[in-house]
């Protein structure tokens, strides 16, 4: 099982519709002395081997609970056609060498997940590398989606990117099936959170909108939250 997580990359396929974007994340444990080489290997490979329409991101797992103890996440996202093209290819000698070298700097694989980005609020092109993540179990996904969409539309702020989506495979016994990400430009903004950017009147309006969301979301509970830093994007 050790280091086997990246052998799954060759087999994974993703899909997307005009309104939905699918993603896959692979979490790993990299020991401190190997982090620089781990990043360099990713940077060298993904810089030289791009697939049109596919975005690759590398995150450091910064603030997290004890059970969520992986150190890094590599994520893939893009259209059905682009991802299909990428995963349909075996990658050749360069891909095989990359996997061999990368696995030498991974202590162990932690998990592999896939799901859908259902909606976003804010500018996807704005550089907001500090991300706060909430993972949720919703009793009724469709009801939760509708309630959260109404809340996020009312609560959106300039300078904050909000992404909302689901988890469709790799679900733990905790039953996570929804997630929300807030993207910020720096640690100060992330630590203060969206409320630090609101006036008193906006805070009152947000509190009212949040209460309505909680009253209409069909029941849900938080499984975990974390803060991650995007350290690479190709």
VOLO-72336 format. One record per residue (C-alpha): residue number from 1; x, y, z. Coordinates in steps of 0.25 Angstrom, whole numbers, plus 5000, padded with zeros to 4 digits. Each point is the difference from the previous one (the first is absolute). Layout:
// residues N
  pos    c1    c2    c3
  NUM     X     Y     Z
...
***
This chain:
// residues 234
  pos    c1    c2    c3
    1  5000  5000  5000
    2  5012  5010  5003
    3  5001  5010  4989
    4  4990  4993  4991
    5  4991  5012  4999
    6  5006  5006  4988
    7  4998  4987  4992
    8  4986  5004  5000
    9  5002  5012  4992
   10  5001  4992  4987
   11  4986  4994  5002
   12  4992  5011  5005
   13  4990  5007  4990
   14  4992  5012  5003
   15  4988  5007  4994
   16  4993  5013  4999
   17  4988  5007  4994
   18  4998  5014  4996
   19  4996  5004  5014
   20  5009  4991  5008
   21  5015  4998  5001
   22  5005  4987  5005
   23  5013  4998  5009
   24  5009  4990  5006
   25  5009  5002  5012
   26  5011  4991  5004
   27  5006  5002  5014
   28  5013  4995  5005
   29  5010  5001  5011
   30  5014  5006  4997
   31  5010  5001  5011
   32  5007  5014  5002
   33  5013  4996  4994
   34  4993  4996  4987
   35  4991  5012  4998
   36  5009  5008  4991
   37  5003  4988  4991
   38  4986  4996  4999
   39  4996  5014  4996
   40  5011  5001  4990
   41  4996  4987  4993
   42  4986  5004  4999
   43  5004  5014  4994
   44  5009  4994  4990
   45  4991  4989  4995
   46  4987  5008  5000
   47  5007  5012  4994
   48  5005  4992  4988
   49  4988  4991  4999
   50  4987  5008  4999
   51  4987  4995  4995
   52  4991  5011  4994
   53  4988  5003  5009
   54  5006  4993  5012
   55  5004  5007  5012
   56  5009  4994  5010
   57  5002  5006  5014
   58  5009  4996  5012
   59  4995  5004  5014
   60  5007  5000  5014
   61  4991  4995  5011
   62  5002  5011  5010
   63  4990  5000  5011
   64  4992  4987  5003
   65  4995  4991  5010
   66  5008  4988  5005
   67  4993  4990  4991
   68  5003  5008  4988
   69  5015  4998  5000
   70  5004  5000  4986
   71  5010  5011  4996
   72  4997  5002  4985
   73  4989  4999  4990
   74  5001  4999  4985
   75  4987  5004  4992
   76  4996  4998  4986
   77  4988  5008  4994
   78  4995  5003  4986
   79  4990  4997  4989
   80  4995  4986  4997
   81  5008  5000  4986
   82  5013  5006  5006
   83  5000  4990  5012
   84  4996  4988  4991
   85  5012  5004  4991
   86  5009  5000  5011
   87  4996  4988  5007
   88  4999  4992  4987
   89  5015  5002  4998
   90  5010  4991  5007
   91  5009  5012  5001
   92  5012  4992  4994
   93  5014  4999  5006
   94  4999  5014  5006
   95  4988  4997  5008
   96  5005  4987  5005
   97  5013  5006  5005
   98  4993  5011  5007
   99  4991  4990  5008
  100  5013  4992  5004
  101  5007  5013  5004
  102  4988  5006  5007
  103  4997  4987  5008
  104  5014  5000  5005
  105  4997  5013  5008
  106  4986  4996  5005
  107  4999  4993  5013
  108  4986  4995  4998
  109  4987  5003  4992
  110  4989  5005  5009
  111  4987  5000  4991
  112  4994  5003  4986
  113  4987  5007  4998
  114  4992  5005  4988
  115  4988  5008  4999
  116  4993  5012  4993
  117  5002  5015  5001
  118  4985  5004  5000
  119  5001  5016  5001
  120  5009  5011  5003
  121  4999  5015  5004
  122  5011  5010  4997
  123  5011  5001  4990
  124  5007  4986  4996
  125  5011  5008  4993
  126  5004  5008  5013
  127  5012  4994  5007
  128  4995  4995  5014
  129  5010  4989  5004
  130  4996  4999  5015
  131  4987  4992  5001
  132  4991  4996  5012
  133  4993  4987  4998
  134  4987  4995  5007
  135  4996  4985  4997
  136  4985  4997  5004
  137  4990  4989  5000
  138  4987  5004  4995
  139  4988  4992  5002
  140  4993  5004  4987
  141  5011  5005  4990
  142  4990  5007  4991
  143  4993  5008  5011
  144  5014  5004  5006
  145  5005  5004  4986
  146  4988  5009  4998
  147  5001  5006  5014
  148  5015  5003  4999
  149  4998  5006  4986
  150  4990  5010  5005
  151  5009  5003  5012
  152  5013  5001  4992
  153  4994  5009  4990
  154  4995  5010  5011
  155  5013  4999  5007
  156  5011  5001  4989
  157  5011  5010  5002
  158  5010  5006  4991
  159  5014  4994  5002
  160  4994  4987  5005
  161  4998  4988  4991
  162  4990  4990  5004
  163  4999  4986  4994
  164  4989  4990  5004
  165  5000  4985  4996
  166  4998  4986  5003
  167  5008  4987  5003
  168  4996  4988  4991
  169  5011  4990  5003
  170  5010  4997  5011
  171  4990  5004  5011
  172  5004  4996  5014
  173  4991  4994  5010
  174  4997  5014  5005
  175  4991  5001  4987
  176  5006  5013  4995
  177  4992  5004  4987
  178  5001  5016  5000
  179  5011  5010  5001
  180  5002  5015  4999
  181  5014  5007  4998
  182  5002  5015  5002
  183  5013  5005  4993
  184  5007  5012  5005
  185  5012  5008  4995
  186  5009  4999  5013
  187  5000  4994  5014
  188  4995  5013  5006
  189  4987  4999  4992
  190  4999  4985  5002
  191  5002  5001  5016
  192  4990  5012  5000
  193  4990  4993  4991
  194  4989  5006  4992
  195  4994  5007  5012
  196  5012  5008  5002
  197  4997  5006  4987
  198  4986  5004  5003
  199  4994  5013  5006
  200  4991  4998  5012
  201  4988  5001  4991
  202  5005  4989  4991
  203  5003  4992  5012
  204  4986  5001  5005
  205  4995  4996  4986
  206  5009  4989  4999
  207  4996  4994  5013
  208  4985  5001  4996
  209  5004  4993  4987
  210  5008  4989  5007
  211  4988  4998  5010
  212  4991  4998  4988
  213  5010  4990  4994
  214  5001  4992  5013
  215  4984  5000  5001
  216  4999  4995  4985
  217  5012  4991  4997
  218  4993  4987  5003
  219  5009  4997  5012
  220  5015  4999  4999
  221  5012  4999  5009
  222  5015  5004  4998
  223  5010  4988  4999
  224  5013  5008  5000
  225  5006  5013  4996
  226  5014  5004  4995
  227  5009  5011  4994
  228  5008  4996  4988
  229  5011  5008  4992
  230  5001  4999  4985
  231  5015  4998  4997
  232  4999  4996  4986
  233  4991  5002  4988
  234  5002  4995  4986
***
